[in-house]
Amino acid sequence: MRIEEIQFENFRKYVDTSIKFSENNNDIHVVIAENGAGKTTFLNAMTWCLYDDEPKIRDKKNALPTLNTEVSNNSDNDIEKASVSITVSGDGLKLIYKRSDIFKIHNIHSDYYKNNGKREEWIDQEFTVTEIEGSESNVCRDKDECDLLVASFIPEAIKEFSFFDGEQLDNYFLMSSAIKDQVFRLSHIFVLDEMERRINDRLKNLRKQGNPNSSAESKLQEYNNQLKFLNSEIKRYDKLKAAYESKDGELNDLMNSLGTAPSIKELEKRRNEKIKQRDNFDNSLTIKKQELNDLIIKESPKILAKEAFNNSLGIIEENKDESYIYPIDEDILEDSIHDHSCKVCDRIFDEELLDYIKSKKAKLYLISPEDKILNANKKYFSRFKDVEDNYLKKERELQNEISNISDTIDTLDDEIKEFYNAIKVNEHLRESINRRDELLKILPTKKSELDNLKLNNDNLTLKVQKLHEEYVKLLEEEDEYKEILAKIRLCTDSLAVINDVKEDIMRETREDIQESTNEKFFKLIRKSQTYGEIKITEDYEVKLFDEDGRPAASSASASEVELLALSFILAIHSVSGYESPLVVDTLLARTSGQQRLNVAKSCLNVSEEKQLLLFLIDEEYSEPVERLFKEKHVSEYTLKESESEKIIEIRSV
């Protein structure tokens, strides 16, 4: 079925306007609006009319009433209505869905206005479905019957597959549990669930009919307790398994998208370790340089005095056998030579002694009694005889240590620089890398926990089975309860059959959706050689693989993700049997250039199968897209807000 017309009456900013979607070769219709020009209100009006739901209003408690404020403020009537009607048709049948909020209008002098600050008071809501077949028409007002007629068009379980936001497609694929639940409902599994519930209730009643005083009853109680515990553990296992598989799938996608990208936290840790080492070596270098500086300051004077020390030792060595010569003052020596007699001991010098004293005069000066430098410091001079050799040895050792430490610091600086570069190169992937590292750390523990829980559940299952067998055996021994036992067996066998049927239906449904998704995706996509297949997991996660069987969803472009979502939704429609229209908001917002044009072309293909309503903002409706749609005679409409910003008009382009 397709939408023919939508009419508005006093619904928010849509006072008295309508839009008709005439059928053409491409049943695609584009509604263009600026941000804030009523697009969201239009979309809310459609879901409100069908389901009494406005999903795009976040704060419903503080939202304005559905009745237009200008109407409520200026009305002279006692009653006003805010209404939306949607006319759909198909297979010779026309249905008109109409929902109205009814308001009582109070005078500005009334107590209601004084207490609430507004004239309108919501008093009731009406919802009708008018069936028109040929010349006959029937207006349905019964709620249950109206709900069935809505379900015949777009069931509430499938509304997320008929009204969706193109900007939220990434989150859409994270809603696998919600999608699975909706597919359950579409597959009519809920009918089997109801049968299962009723049989379980019957089974409980039958078991209560056993002899309360028999041993079978106590065994039944034990069995029921263990079964209840087992079921809770199975649910916990299923929940943990779903969480683990989701995280494991996320990890696989990250591993494939990140390749060999290193752990940034590990790089930062190793970089900081190197910085700490470098700082320690910097301190060691400072200490060694100070040691060298202290050595130079301490030993340099001794090196400079080395020659004087050696000369002094030479003089001492030369005169070591002339110890009988008294050290004498220079003046006394000169006077003694002049007077030919010693001024110390009065000895008269003969010519031979005088000549000898004159020849030794210079040496006698050096060992004068004033300072006695040479003899008194002989040991000191001897101690520093090898000072230069010792200094040079120590200086070389320190220089070598300084050189080695400097080389080590240079090496560490190079390594630190490499770490900084590696971190910078992968900085844009930090969030993904950290998430990958987190999953690598926690998943083994989760897997171990999951395996242990499964093992415990397997053991518990065996225990429950044994308890049931013991209960049945005890019950068989009581003749009066054989008929009850037969009924219990019938119920348990029926439950087993129902579970098998449910699993078969869901497996077949999932396989059909997977096959249909593949067919539609590769019809819409323009890279048939890039991707190999699409798989849908038991939890309804959509997985895209390349032609070599590797996960490829994370490397897909924005347009390819949109086409994947679109294909999946079309497959849901096809398999469920509900060929309802698709209403898509901001489908082209996440793409640009050729990608945007590719998605627009795919929309034309979709419209060959079903009606497609696209709600776009001006930025999305680029010149290439507009030119493409005009060539195909696509219906175009614009939403224009009045100067007062109180009313929105719908205009056909």
ZAMARGU-4260 file (C-alpha; in steps of 0.2 Angstrom, whole numbers, plus 5000, padded with zeros to 4 digits):
<rodrens>
0) 5000/5000/5000 | 5005/5018/4997 | 5001/5035/5005 | 4990/5046/4994 | 4988/5061/5005
5) 4991/5069/5022 | 4980/5082/5029 | 4983/5094/5043 | 4971/5103/5054 | 4978/5115/5067
10) 4992/5102/5071 | 5005/5113/5079 | 5011/5125/5065 | 5001/5115/5051 | 4985/5125/5052
15) 4975/5120/5036 | 4986/5112/5023 | 4989/5095/5014 | 5001/5086/5003 | 4996/5074/4989
20) 5008/5061/4983 | 5003/5057/4965 | 5010/5040/4958 | 5022/5040/4944 | 5036/5029/4936
25) 5047/5033/4951 | 5036/5033/4967 | 5048/5044/4976 | 5044/5060/4984 | 5056/5073/4991
30) 5051/5086/5005 | 5064/5099/5006 | 5065/5111/5021 | 5077/5122/5030 | 5082/5117/5048
35) 5068/5122/5060 | 5055/5124/5046 | 5044/5110/5051 | 5051/5094/5045 | 5052/5086/5062
40) 5034/5091/5065 | 5029/5084/5049 | 5037/5067/5053 | 5030/5067/5071 | 5013/5070/5064
45) 5013/5054/5054 | 5018/5043/5068 | 5006/5052/5080 | 4992/5049/5068 | 4995/5031/5066
50) 5002/5026/5084 | 4999/5041/5095 | 5018/5043/5096 | 5030/5058/5093 | 5047/5050/5094
55) 5056/5066/5089 | 5050/5075/5104 | 5063/5072/5118 | 5055/5081/5132 | 5036/5077/5130
60) 5032/5083/5147 | 5037/5101/5143 | 5031/5100/5124 | 5018/5112/5118 | 5000/5105/5115
65) 4996/5098/5098 | 4984/5112/5095 | 4991/5127/5086 | 4994/5141/5098 | 4987/5155/5086
70) 4971/5145/5085 | 4970/5142/5104 | 4974/5160/5108 | 4962/5168/5095 | 4947/5155/5094
75) 4929/5161/5097 | 4924/5142/5098 | 4921/5132/5114 | 4929/5117/5106 | 4944/5116/5094
80) 4953/5100/5086 | 4971/5097/5081 | 4970/5083/5068 | 4980/5073/5056 | 4974/5061/5043
85) 4983/5049/5032 | 4975/5042/5016 | 4983/5026/5010 | 4977/5014/4995 | 4981/4998/4988
90) 4973/4982/4980 | 4957/4992/4977 | 4955/4997/4995 | 4957/5015/5003 | 4960/5018/5021
95) 4959/5035/5029 | 4967/5035/5047 | 4963/5051/5057 | 4968/5056/5074 | 4961/5071/5083
100) 4965/5079/5100 | 4950/5088/5106 | 4952/5104/5117 | 4940/5115/5127 | 4944/5133/5124
105) 4942/5144/5140 | 4939/5162/5141 | 4954/5173/5147 | 4943/5178/5162 | 4940/5160/5167
110) 4948/5152/5182 | 4956/5139/5171 | 4966/5153/5162 | 4971/5161/5178 | 4977/5145/5185
115) 4986/5138/5170 | 4990/5153/5159 | 4983/5145/5144 | 4966/5144/5136 | 4966/5127/5129
120) 4962/5111/5139 | 4964/5094/5132 | 4949/5084/5135 | 4949/5069/5124 | 4956/5060/5108
125) 4947/5052/5094 | 4955/5039/5082 | 4945/5033/5067 | 4949/5022/5052 | 4938/5024/5037
130) 4937/5010/5025 | 4932/5014/5007 | 4930/5000/4994 | 4922/5005/4978 | 4907/5015/4982
135) 4905/5008/5000 | 4913/5016/5015 | 4913/5011/5033 | 4920/5021/5048 | 4928/5011/5062
140) 4930/5018/5079 | 4933/5003/5090 | 4951/5004/5097 | 4955/4985/5094 | 4948/4985/5076
145) 4957/5002/5072 | 4973/4995/5079 | 4971/4980/5067 | 4968/4991/5052 | 4984/5001/5057
150) 4993/4984/5058 | 4987/4980/5040 | 4996/4995/5034 | 5012/4997/5045 | 5012/4987/5061
155) 5019/4996/5076 | 5032/4982/5077 | 5039/4987/5060 | 5037/5006/5062 | 5056/5008/5065
160) 5059/4999/5048 | 5047/5012/5040 | 5051/5028/5048 | 5070/5030/5052 | 5083/5044/5053
165) 5097/5043/5041 | 5109/5052/5053 | 5107/5038/5066 | 5112/5023/5054 | 5127/5019/5064
170) 5117/5018/5080 | 5104/5008/5070 | 5116/4993/5068 | 5119/4994/5087 | 5101/4990/5091
175) 5102/4972/5087 | 5093/4966/5102 | 5078/4978/5098 | 5078/4972/5080 | 5078/4954/5085
180) 5063/4957/5096 | 5054/4966/5082 | 5058/4952/5070 | 5051/4939/5083 | 5035/4949/5082
185) 5034/4950/5064 | 5037/4931/5063 | 5022/4928/5074 | 5033/4920/5087 | 5023/4929/5100
190) 5009/4917/5095 | 5020/4902/5100 | 5026/4911/5115 | 5007/4913/5121 | 5005/4894/5118
195) 5021/4891/5128 | 5015/4902/5142 | 4998/4893/5143 | 5005/4876/5142 | 5017/4880/5156
200) 5002/4887/5167 | 4993/4870/5163 | 5008/4860/5168 | 5010/4869/5185 | 4992/4866/5188
205) 4994/4847/5184 | 5009/4846/5195 | 4999/4854/5210 | 4987/4840/5208 | 4999/4827/5215
210) 4998/4820/5232 | 5005/4833/5243 | 5010/4820/5256 | 5019/4809/5244 | 5038/4809/5242
215) 5034/4814/5224 | 5028/4831/5229 | 5044/4835/5239 | 5054/4829/5224 | 5043/4840/5213
220) 5047/4855/5224 | 5065/4851/5223 | 5064/4849/5204 | 5054/4866/5202 | 5067/4875/5213
225) 5082/4868/5203 | 5073/4871/5186 | 5069/4889/5191 | 5087/4892/5196 | 5093/4884/5180
230) 5082/4895/5169 | 5088/4910/5178 | 5106/4904/5175 | 5102/4901/5157 | 5096/4918/5155
235) 5111/4925/5163 | 5122/4914/5151 | 5112/4920/5136 | 5114/4938/5142 | 5133/4936/5145
240) 5135/4927/5129 | 5127/4941/5119 | 5137/4954/5127 | 5153/4944/5124 | 5149/4940/5106
245) 5145/4959/5103 | 5162/4964/5111 | 5171/4950/5102 | 5163/4956/5085 | 5168/4974/5090
250) 5186/4968/5093 | 5187/4959/5077 | 5181/4974/5068 | 5194/4985/5077 | 5208/4972/5074
255) 5204/4972/5055 | 5203/4991/5054 | 5218/4995/5065 | 5230/4983/5058 | 5246/4983/5067
260) 5243/5000/5075 | 5253/4999/5092 | 5245/5002/5109 | 5246/5020/5113 | 5246/5017/5132
265) 5260/5005/5130 | 5270/5017/5119 | 5267/5031/5132 | 5272/5019/5146 | 5289/5014/5137
270) 5292/5032/5132 | 5290/5038/5150 | 5302/5024/5156 | 5315/5030/5143 | 5312/5048/5149
275) 5315/5042/5167 | 5331/5033/5161 | 5337/5048/5152 | 5334/5059/5167 | 5344/5047/5178
280) 5359/5047/5165 | 5358/5066/5164 | 5360/5067/5183 | 5375/5055/5182 | 5382/5065/5168
285) 5381/5081/5179 | 5390/5072/5193 | 5404/5066/5182 | 5407/5083/5174 | 5408/5090/5192
290) 5420/5077/5196 | 5431/5081/5181 | 5430/5100/5185 | 5435/5096/5203 | 5450/5086/5197
295) 5456/5100/5186 | 5454/5113/5200 | 5463/5102/5212 | 5477/5094/5202 | 5481/5109/5190
300) 5493/5118/5202 | 5502/5102/5205 | 5504/5099/5186 | 5510/5117/5183 | 5523/5115/5198
305) 5529/5098/5192 | 5545/5105/5184 | 5550/5115/5199 | 5547/5100/5210 | 5559/5090/5199
310) 5572/5104/5198 | 5572/5105/5217 | 5574/5086/5219 | 5588/5087/5207 | 5597/5100/5217
315) 5594/5090/5233 | 5601/5075/5224 | 5616/5084/5218 | 5621/5090/5235 | 5616/5075/5245
320) 5634/5071/5250 | 5638/5089/5255 | 5629/5088/5271 | 5644/5096/5281 | 5641/5113/5273
325) 5630/5123/5284 | 5616/5132/5277 | 5621/5150/5277 | 5614/5167/5273 | 5620/5176/5257
330) 5626/5192/5266 | 5636/5182/5279 | 5644/5171/5265 | 5649/5187/5255 | 5657/5195/5270
335) 5666/5179/5274 | 5673/5178/5256 | 5678/5196/5257 | 5687/5195/5274 | 5695/5177/5270
340) 5688/5171/5287 | 5671/5163/5292 | 5659/5175/5301 | 5651/5161/5310 | 5666/5151/5317
345) 5681/5164/5314 | 5690/5151/5304 | 5703/5158/5292 | 5701/5153/5274 | 5716/5148/5265
350) 5717/5149/5246 | 5711/5132/5243 | 5696/5133/5254 | 5692/5150/5248 | 5691/5144/5230
355) 5680/5129/5235 | 5668/5141/5244 | 5667/5152/5229 | 5663/5137/5218 | 5649/5131/5229
360) 5642/5148/5232 | 5626/5146/5221 | 5621/5130/5230 | 5624/5137/5247 | 5612/5151/5243
365) 5598/5139/5239 | 5599/5130/5255 | 5599/5146/5265 | 5594/5145/5283 | 5580/5157/5280
370) 5568/5145/5272 | 5577/5128/5270 | 5565/5125/5256 | 5573/5110/5248 | 5578/5099/5262
375) 5563/5103/5272 | 5551/5098/5257 | 5560/5084/5250 | 5547/5071/5254 | 5533/5083/5248
380) 5542/5085/5231 | 5544/5067/5230 | 5526/5063/5233 | 5520/5073/5218 | 5534/5066/5207
385) 5521/5055/5198 | 5506/5067/5199 | 5504/5070/5181 | 5503/5052/5176 | 5490/5049/5190
390) 5480/5065/5184 | 5480/5060/5166 | 5474/5042/5170 | 5460/5049/5181 | 5456/5062/5168
395) 5455/5049/5154 | 5443/5038/5165 | 5431/5052/5168 | 5431/5058/5150 | 5427/5040/5145
400) 5413/5039/5157 | 5406/5056/5152 | 5407/5051/5133 | 5398/5034/5136 | 5385/5043/5147
405) 5382/5056/5133 | 5381/5042/5120 | 5368/5033/5130 | 5358/5049/5132 | 5359/5052/5114
410) 5352/5035/5111 | 5338/5037/5123 | 5334/5054/5115 | 5332/5045/5098 | 5321/5032/5106
415) 5310/5044/5115 | 5308/5054/5099 | 5303/5038/5090 | 5290/5035/5103 | 5283/5053/5102
420) 5282/5051/5083 | 5273/5034/5084 | 5261/5041/5097 | 5258/5056/5085 | 5255/5045/5070
425) 5242/5035/5079 | 5234/5049/5089 | 5218/5050/5078 | 5216/5032/5082 | 5218/5033/5101
430) 5200/5030/5106 | 5199/5015/5094 | 5216/5008/5100 | 5212/5010/5118 | 5195/5001/5116
435) 5204/4987/5107 | 5217/4986/5121 | 5203/4986/5134 | 5194/4972/5124 | 5210/4962/5123
440) 5212/4963/5141 | 5194/4959/5147 | 5188/4947/5134 | 5199/4932/5140 | 5191/4934/5157
445) 5174/4935/5150 | 5177/4920/5140 | 5183/4910/5155 | 5168/4916/5165 | 5156/4911/5150
450) 5164/4894/5149 | 5163/4891/5167 | 5145/4896/5167 | 5141/4885/5153 | 5149/4870/5161
455) 5139/4874/5177 | 5123/4875/5167 | 5127/4858/5159 | 5129/4850/5176 | 5114/4859/5182
460) 5104/4853/5167 | 5109/4835/5171 | 5104/4837/5189 | 5087/4844/5184 | 5084/4830/5172
465) 5088/4817/5185 | 5076/4825/5197 | 5062/4825/5184 | 5066/4807/5181 | 5065/4803/5199
470) 5049/4813/5201 | 5041/4804/5186 | 5046/4787/5193 | 5039/4791/5210 | 5023/4797/5202
475) 5022/4781/5192 | 5021/4771/5208 | 5005/4780/5213 | 4991/4772/5202 | 4979/4786/5205
480) 4990/4799/5197 | 4994/4790/5181 | 4982/4800/5171 | 4990/4816/5178 | 5007/4809/5173
485) 5001/4806/5155 | 4995/4824/5154 | 5011/4831/5161 | 5021/4821/5148 | 5009/4828/5134
490) 5013/4846/5140 | 5032/4843/5141 | 5032/4835/5124 | 5022/4850/5117 | 5034/4862/5125
495) 5048/4854/5117 | 5039/4854/5100 | 5035/4873/5102 | 5053/4877/5106 | 5059/4867/5090
500) 5046/4876/5080 | 5051/4893/5086 | 5070/4889/5083 | 5066/4883/5065 | 5055/4899/5061
505) 5068/4911/5068 | 5082/4902/5059 | 5072/4902/5042 | 5067/4920/5045 | 5084/4925/5048
510) 5091/4916/5033 | 5077/4923/5022 | 5082/4941/5028 | 5100/4938/5025 | 5097/4931/5008
515) 5086/4946/5004 | 5098/4959/5011 | 5112/4952/5000 | 5101/4952/4985 | 5096/4970/4988
520) 5113/4977/4993 | 5122/4971/4978 | 5109/4977/4967 | 5110/4995/4975 | 5129/4995/4978
525) 5141/5000/4964 | 5156/4991/4971 | 5151/4973/4967 | 5169/4967/4967 | 5174/4975/4984
530) 5162/4965/4995 | 5158/4947/4996 | 5143/4944/5007 | 5132/4950/5021 | 5129/4938/5036
535) 5116/4941/5049 | 5120/4933/5066 | 5107/4925/5078 | 5106/4941/5087 | 5103/4951/5071
540) 5119/4960/5070 | 5122/4964/5051 | 5140/4959/5046 | 5148/4964/5030 | 5163/4954/5023
545) 5174/4958/5008 | 5177/4945/4994 | 5191/4936/5004 | 5179/4934/5019 | 5187/4947/5030
550) 5175/4959/5040 | 5173/4975/5030 | 5160/4985/5039 | 5172/4997/5048 | 5180/5001/5031
555) 5164/5005/5022 | 5160/5023/5017 | 5145/5032/5024 | 5135/5030/5008 | 5139/5011/5009
560) 5133/5010/5027 | 5117/5019/5022 | 5114/5007/5007 | 5117/4992/5019 | 5104/4999/5031
565) 5092/5002/5017 | 5095/4984/5010 | 5092/4977/5027 | 5076/4987/5030 | 5069/4982/5013
570) 5073/4964/5017 | 5063/4965/5033 | 5049/4972/5023 | 5050/4959/5010 | 5051/4944/5022
575) 5038/4951/5033 | 5026/4953/5019 | 5022/4971/5023 | 5026/4981/5008 | 5023/4998/5017
580) 5031/5014/5011 | 5048/5020/5018 | 5049/5037/5026 | 5067/5043/5028 | 5074/5058/5036
585) 5091/5066/5031 | 5096/5051/5022 | 5110/5061/5012 | 5116/5071/5027 | 5131/5060/5030
590) 5137/5059/5012 | 5144/5072/4999 | 5149/5072/4981 | 5149/5056/4972 | 5144/5046/4987
595) 5128/5057/4989 | 5124/5055/4971 | 5126/5036/4972 | 5114/5035/4987 | 5101/5046/4977
600) 5102/5034/4962 | 5099/5020/4974 | 5084/5028/4980 | 5077/5028/4962 | 5080/5010/4961
605) 5071/5007/4978 | 5056/5018/4972 | 5053/5005/4958 | 5047/4993/4972 | 5039/5004/4985
610) 5034/5022/4989 | 5049/5032/4996 | 5047/5048/5005 | 5063/5058/5008 | 5064/5072/5020
615) 5080/5083/5016 | 5087/5099/5022 | 5093/5112/5009 | 5111/5107/5011 | 5107/5089/5007
620) 5098/5093/4991 | 5114/5097/4981 | 5114/5103/4963 | 5118/5085/4956 | 5105/5077/4966
625) 5092/5090/4961 | 5096/5088/4943 | 5095/5069/4944 | 5078/5069/4952 | 5071/5082/4940
630) 5077/5071/4925 | 5067/5057/4933 | 5052/5068/4936 | 5053/5066/4955 | 5039/5075/4965
635) 5046/5089/4975 | 5039/5099/4989 | 5045/5113/5001 | 5040/5118/5018 | 5040/5136/5021
640) 5037/5145/5037 | 5027/5161/5038 | 5034/5178/5043 | 5025/5176/5060 | 5034/5159/5062
645) 5017/5153/5067 | 5011/5143/5052 | 5020/5132/5039 | 5014/5130/5021 | 5017/5115/5010
650) 5021/5120/4992 | 5023/5108/4977 | 5038/5113/4966
</rodrens>
